[in-house]
Amino acid sequence: MTVLDAHNAGADGCEHHAARLLASLERGRVYPLPDAPAGAAIRVFTAADSIRPFPWVDGPRTQPNQRSRAENRRQGVTE
């Protein structure tokens, strides 16, 4: 998988790590590498929606930028 940020800087990685990275980016995009299995980009995009940004940071998650996009939608927070 290739994950690009808003400035087209990118990183390649597996589906798991691509989802983690995508969850931490604003306006990030994901593209499958040539040897990726079918549907990989959709799986990464879907997984990133429910992953909290910067999941390696401990502590309470009280601000919208600390919660997953899915959590924010459930709480009625718009970006």
C-alpha positions in Angstrom: 0.0 0.0 0.0 1.1 3.6 -0.6 -0.3 6.3 1.7 0.0 9.9 0.6 -0.6 13.0 2.7 -2.1 16.3 1.6 1.2 17.3 0.1 1.8 14.1 -1.9 4.5 12.8 0.5 4.1 9.1 0.8 5.1 5.9 2.4 4.7 2.3 1.4 3.7 -0.4 3.8 1.4 -3.3 4.6 -2.3 -2.9 5.0 -2.1 -2.8 8.8 0.5 -0.1 9.0 -1.1 1.8 6.1 -4.4 2.0 8.0 -2.6 3.2 11.1 -0.8 6.0 9.1 -4.0 6.9 7.2 -5.9 7.3 10.4 -3.4 9.9 11.6 -3.5 12.1 8.4 -5.8 14.8 7.4 -6.9 14.4 3.7 -4.7 11.3 3.3 -5.1 9.0 0.4 -4.3 5.3 -0.1 -3.3 3.4 -3.3 -2.5 -0.2 -3.7 0.9 -1.3 -4.8 1.0 -3.3 -8.1 1.3 -6.6 -6.2 -1.5 -5.8 -3.6 -4.5 -8.2 -3.4 -7.8 -7.0 -4.8 -9.7 -4.7 -2.5 -6.7 -3.8 -0.4 -7.1 -0.1 -0.7 -10.7 -0.3 0.3 -9.9 -2.4 3.4 -7.2 0.1 4.5 -9.6 3.0 4.0 -12.3 1.3 5.9 -10.0 0.2 8.8 -8.5 3.7 9.1 -12.0 5.2 9.7 -12.3 3.4 13.1 -8.7 3.7 14.2 -7.8 6.6 16.5 -5.1 8.9 15.2 -1.6 8.3 16.7 -2.7 5.1 18.5 0.6 4.8 20.2 -0.1 7.9 22.3 -1.5 7.0 25.7 -4.0 9.1 27.7 -7.6 10.1 27.6 -9.0 10.9 24.2 -11.3 13.9 24.7 -10.7 16.2 21.7 -12.1 15.5 18.2 -8.6 15.3 16.7 -7.8 12.5 19.2 -10.7 10.3 18.3 -11.4 8.2 15.2 -13.5 9.6 12.4 -16.2 7.1 13.2 -16.3 8.2 16.9 -16.6 11.8 15.8 -19.5 11.0 13.5 -21.3 9.1 16.3 -20.9 12.2 18.5 -22.1 14.6 15.8 -18.7 16.3 15.3 -18.0 17.6 11.8 -14.6 18.5 10.5 
